[in-house]
């Protein structure tokens, strides 16, 4: 086991996030952590890495387990370093070795001392063991896979927007290759090519991965287990998202039938108690039945909890067929041309996907789907 929770109770003030929660993460698992907004998915990740302390139960982390945690709070990080330097931070020991080799090499040139030569040789061996000579190539490869051009690598990190910064931090975490990778909404700031790259990478990742996501298609491709945060409980399903949906429907149906059967039983017993509690010959039996009912482990009704969302767009008058139209539009930011001589018409009832690489769209593609 890499990490896990055993009978955990976690609270924010008077609000219970999870109660009696048990979940153990094993090597090689691909886990989707799901639940409605506000149920505590991101909070659970912070519990796993030790940022939050639990009210009860135990949080377990193997001493030898390295954990990488990608979350939205990382966007507060800022630096003048290039994005390549930020991502290379994944190789802290290798970078230290590079400095030591340079310093010891200079000393060796001056003195030719045998002890210095041994130190230099030891550092070279460690560098080779860590595959340290390839870190610049690997870093560039990962950054380019996440959408950066080769010309971007030397640009300062602080010049990039939040979405691109998150990609740099994701690259750094990928390069660290932790035993357990915790990803909180990793596709939020990625375009389609970058998502495809990330999928291919994670499919061959040697460690375990926990992904918080609302994207069922992404989860279906990525995970072999679902952990659902629901009504302050953790429900575990050994399959992808489609399996989870089918299995949850079955579990709810079984729970509802068990609830209804138990309610029938309770009503029968209560009728017996009410009928015979005043009769001397049956009073003791009625009291015994009442005690059994008092100790009965009640089954909850399987009421499917959903967010209470109501959206109503009021339209005072029905618009015409054509809602908006662009004719031979050209738009540039400096030398970056976004669109050139582009025309498009948006009709009432259209469902339109506007796709393209983040910040690099030259000719957007409009796909119109009728209602």
C-alpha positions in Angstrom: 0.0 0.0 0.0 1.3 3.5 -0.9 -1.1 5.6 1.1 -4.6 5.4 2.5 -7.3 6.2 5.0 -8.7 3.9 7.7 -12.0 4.8 9.5 -11.3 8.5 9.0 -13.5 11.3 10.2 -12.7 14.7 8.8 -14.7 17.8 9.6 -14.6 21.5 8.7 -16.0 23.1 11.9 -19.4 21.5 12.4 -19.6 20.2 8.8 -18.7 16.5 8.3 -16.8 15.9 5.0 -16.3 12.2 5.4 -17.1 9.8 8.2 -15.7 6.3 8.8 -13.9 6.5 5.5 -11.5 3.7 4.5 -9.6 3.8 1.2 -6.2 2.2 0.4 -4.2 3.1 -2.7 -2.2 0.2 -4.1 0.8 0.2 -6.5 -0.2 0.5 -10.2 -3.8 1.7 -9.6 -5.5 4.3 -11.7 -8.2 5.9 -9.6 -10.9 8.5 -10.5 -12.0 10.5 -7.4 -15.4 11.8 -8.2 -18.4 13.6 -6.5 -20.5 16.7 -6.8 -18.8 20.1 -6.3 -18.3 20.9 -2.6 -18.4 17.2 -1.4 -14.6 17.3 -0.5 -12.6 15.7 -3.3 -9.8 18.2 -3.2 -9.9 18.2 0.6 -9.3 14.5 0.6 -6.2 14.9 -1.5 -4.9 17.4 1.0 -5.6 14.9 3.8 -3.6 12.3 1.9 -0.6 14.5 1.6 -0.8 15.7 5.2 -1.9 19.3 4.6 -5.0 18.7 6.8 -5.3 16.7 10.0 -8.2 14.3 10.6 -10.6 14.3 13.5 -10.6 10.5 13.9 -9.1 7.4 12.3 -5.7 7.2 10.7 -4.0 8.4 7.5 -1.3 6.1 6.3 1.7 6.9 4.0 4.5 4.6 3.3 7.9 6.0 4.3 9.4 5.2 1.0 6.5 6.6 -1.1 7.1 9.8 -3.1 3.9 11.8 -3.8 3.3 14.4 -6.4 0.3 16.7 -6.0 -0.9 19.0 -8.8 -3.6 21.5 -7.6 -4.9 24.9 -8.5 -3.3 26.6 -5.5 0.1 26.2 -7.2 -0.7 29.1 -9.5 0.3 31.5 -6.7 3.9 30.5 -7.5 5.9 33.1 -9.5 9.4 33.5 -10.7 11.7 35.2 -13.3 13.2 31.8 -14.2 12.5 30.4 -17.6 9.9 27.7 -17.9 12.7 25.2 -18.8 14.5 26.1 -15.5 11.2 25.7 -13.5 10.6 22.2 -15.0 14.2 21.2 -14.5 13.6 21.7 -10.8 12.3 18.1 -10.9 15.9 17.0 -11.0 17.2 18.7 -7.9 19.9 16.2 -7.2 21.2 16.2 -10.8 21.4 20.0 -10.9 23.3 19.9 -7.7 25.7 17.3 -9.2 26.2 19.5 -12.2 27.4 22.3 -10.0 29.6 20.0 -7.9 31.2 18.5 -11.0 32.0 22.0 -12.4 33.6 23.1 -9.1 35.5 19.8 -8.5 36.6 19.8 -12.2 38.2 23.3 -11.8 39.9 22.2 -8.6 41.2 19.0 -10.3 42.7 21.1 -13.2 44.6 23.1 -10.6 45.9 20.4 -8.3 45.6 17.0 -10.0 45.0 15.7 -6.5 44.1 11.9 -6.4 41.5 12.5 -3.7 39.8 15.2 -5.8 39.9 12.8 -8.8 38.1 10.1 -6.7 35.4 12.7 -5.7 35.0 13.7 -9.4 34.7 10.0 -10.4 32.1 9.3 -7.7 30.0 12.3 -8.9 30.2 11.1 -12.5 29.0 7.6 -11.5 26.1 9.1 -9.5 25.3 11.3 -12.5 25.2 8.3 -14.8 23.1 6.3 -12.3 20.5 9.1 -12.2 20.5 9.3 -16.1 21.4 13.0 -15.5 22.9 13.6 -18.9 19.4 13.4 -20.5 17.4 15.7 -18.2 17.5 18.7 -20.6 16.2 16.5 -23.5 13.5 14.9 -21.4 12.4 18.3 -20.1 12.1 19.8 -23.5 10.2 16.7 -24.7 7.6 16.9 -21.9 7.1 20.6 -22.3 6.7 20.3 -26.0 4.2 17.5 -25.5 2.1 19.8 -23.3 2.0 22.4 -26.1 5.1 24.6 -25.7 7.1 25.6 -28.8 10.9 25.1 -28.6 11.2 28.9 -28.7 9.1 29.2 -25.5 11.5 27.2 -23.3 13.8 30.1 -22.5 11.0 32.6 -21.9 10.4 33.7 -18.2 7.7 31.7 -16.4 6.0 34.9 -15.2 5.2 35.9 -18.8 2.8 33.1 -19.2 -0.9 33.0 -18.2 -2.3 30.8 -15.5 -3.2 27.9 -17.8 0.2 27.8 -19.3 1.9 28.0 -15.9 -0.1 25.0 -14.7 1.3 23.1 -17.7 4.8 23.9 -16.6 4.1 22.7 -13.1 2.5 19.6 -14.5 5.6 19.0 -16.6 7.8 19.3 -13.5 5.7 16.8 -11.6 5.7 14.3 -14.5 9.5 14.6 -14.7 9.8 13.9 -11.0 8.0 10.5 -11.6 6.6 10.1 -8.0 5.3 6.7 -6.8 1.8 8.3 -6.4 0.6 11.1 -8.6 -2.4 13.2 -7.3 -4.0 15.3 -10.1 -6.8 17.8 -9.3 -8.6 18.6 -12.5 -5.5 18.2 -14.7 -7.4 18.8 -18.0 -8.8 22.2 -16.9 -6.1 24.2 -18.7 -5.2 21.8 -21.6 -6.3 21.9 -25.2 -7.2 18.7 -27.1 -3.6 17.8 -28.3 -2.2 18.3 -24.8 -5.0 16.2 -23.3 -4.2 13.4 -25.8 -0.5 13.6 -24.9 -1.3 13.5 -21.2 -3.5 10.4 -21.7 -0.8 8.6 -23.6 1.7 9.5 -20.9 -0.5 8.4 -18.0 -1.4 5.1 -19.7 2.3 4.1 -19.5 3.1 5.7 -16.2 4.7 3.2 -13.8 3.3 4.7 -10.6 -0.2 5.0 -9.2 -2.5 7.9 -10.2 -5.5 9.5 -8.5 -7.4 11.9 -10.8 -10.1 14.4 -9.7 -12.2 15.1 -12.7 -15.8 15.7 -14.0 -14.8 14.5 -17.5 -16.4 11.0 -17.8 -14.7 10.4 -21.2 -11.3 11.2 -19.8 -11.9 9.0 -16.8 -13.1 6.1 -18.9 -9.8 6.1 -20.7 -7.6 6.7 -17.7 -8.9 4.8 -14.6 -9.6 1.2 -13.4 -11.2 2.2 -10.1 -13.7 4.9 -9.1 -13.8 6.3 -5.5 -17.0 8.4 -5.1 -17.5 11.0 -2.3 -21.2 10.7 -1.6 -23.3 11.7 1.5 -20.1 11.9 3.7 -19.1 8.3 2.6 -16.5 6.9 0.3 -18.0 4.3 -2.2 -15.5 2.3 -4.2 -16.2 0.8 -7.6 -13.6 -1.5 -9.3 -14.0 -0.3 -12.9 -14.1 2.7 -15.2 -16.8 5.5 -15.1 -19.2 3.6 -17.2 -19.0 0.6 -14.8 -19.5 3.0 -11.9 -22.7 4.3 -13.4 -24.1 0.8 -14.0 -23.0 -0.5 -10.7 -24.3 2.5 -8.7 -27.8 2.1 -10.3 -27.8 -1.6 -9.2 -26.6 -0.7 -5.7 -29.3 2.0 -5.3 -32.0 -0.5 -6.5 -30.8 -3.1 -4.0 -30.7 -0.6 -1.2 -34.2 0.7 -2.0 -35.6 -2.9 -2.0 -33.8 -3.7 1.3 -35.2 -0.4 2.8 -38.7 -1.3 1.7 -38.5 -4.8 3.0 -37.2 -3.5 6.4 -40.0 -1.0 6.6 -42.6 -3.7 6.0 -41.0 -5.8 8.7 -41.0 -2.8 11.1 -44.6 -2.1 10.4 -45.6 -5.7 11.1 -43.7 -5.8 14.4 -45.1 -2.5 15.5 -48.7 -3.7 14.8 -48.0 -6.7 16.9 -46.6 -4.6 19.7 -49.6 -2.2 19.6 -52.0 -5.1 19.6 -50.6 -7.2 22.4 -48.6 -4.8 24.7 -51.6 -4.5 27.0 -52.3 -8.3 27.2 -50.5 -10.0 30.1 -49.9 -13.2 28.2 -48.2 -11.3 25.3 -46.7 -8.3 27.1 -43.3 -9.9 27.6 -43.1 -10.9 23.9 -44.2 -7.4 22.8 -41.4 -5.8 25.0 -38.8 -8.2 23.6 -39.8 -7.3 20.0 -39.6 -3.6 20.9 -36.1 -4.0 22.2 -35.1 -5.8 18.9 -36.6 -2.9 16.9 -34.7 -0.4 19.0 -31.4 -2.1 18.3 -32.2 -2.6 14.6 -29.6 -1.2 12.2 -31.8 1.0 10.1 -31.3 1.0 6.3 -31.5 4.4 4.7 -33.8 5.1 1.9 -31.9 5.1 -1.4 -32.7 8.7 -2.4 -30.4 9.8 -5.1 -28.8 13.1 -4.0 -28.4 15.7 -6.8 -27.4 19.4 -6.7 -30.4 21.7 -6.6 -29.8 23.7 -9.8 -32.4 25.7 -11.7 -31.5 27.7 -14.7 -34.0 29.8 -16.6 -33.1 32.1 -19.5 -36.0 34.4 -20.1 -36.5 35.5 -23.7 -38.9 38.4 -24.2 -39.1 37.8 -27.9 -38.1 35.0 -30.2 -35.0 36.0 -32.2 -34.6 35.6 -35.9 -32.9 32.7 -37.6 -29.5 34.4 -37.8 -28.2 35.4 -34.3 -24.8 36.6 -35.3 -22.6 36.9 -38.4 -19.0 37.6 -39.0 -17.9 38.6 -42.5 -14.2 38.4 -43.6 -12.9 39.1 -40.1 -9.2 39.5 -39.4 -7.8 39.8 -35.8 -4.2 40.0 -34.6 -2.3 40.6 -31.4 1.0 41.9 -32.6 2.5 39.3 -34.9 0.1 36.6 -33.7 -2.8 36.4 -36.2 -5.9 34.8 -34.5 -8.2 34.8 -37.5 -7.7 36.0 -41.1 -10.5 36.7 -43.7 -12.9 34.4 -41.7 -16.6 34.4 -42.1 -19.1 32.5 -39.9 -22.9 32.6 -39.3 -24.5 31.5 -36.0 -28.1 30.4 -36.4 -30.8 29.9 -33.8 -30.6 26.4 -32.4 -26.9 25.8 -33.4 -24.6 24.0 -31.0 -21.1 25.2 -31.9 -17.7 23.9 -30.8 -14.8 26.4 -31.2 -11.6 24.4 -31.0 -7.8 25.0 -31.4 -4.5 25.2 -29.5 -4.5 27.6 -26.6 -3.1 31.0 -27.7 -2.1 29.7 -31.2 -5.4 29.6 -33.2 -4.9 31.0 -36.7 -8.0 29.6 -38.5 -10.6 28.4 -36.1 -12.9 25.5 -37.1 -16.6 25.8 -36.5 -18.7 22.6 -36.2 -22.5 23.4 -36.1 -24.8 20.8 -34.7 -28.6 21.2 -35.1 -30.8 20.9 -32.0 
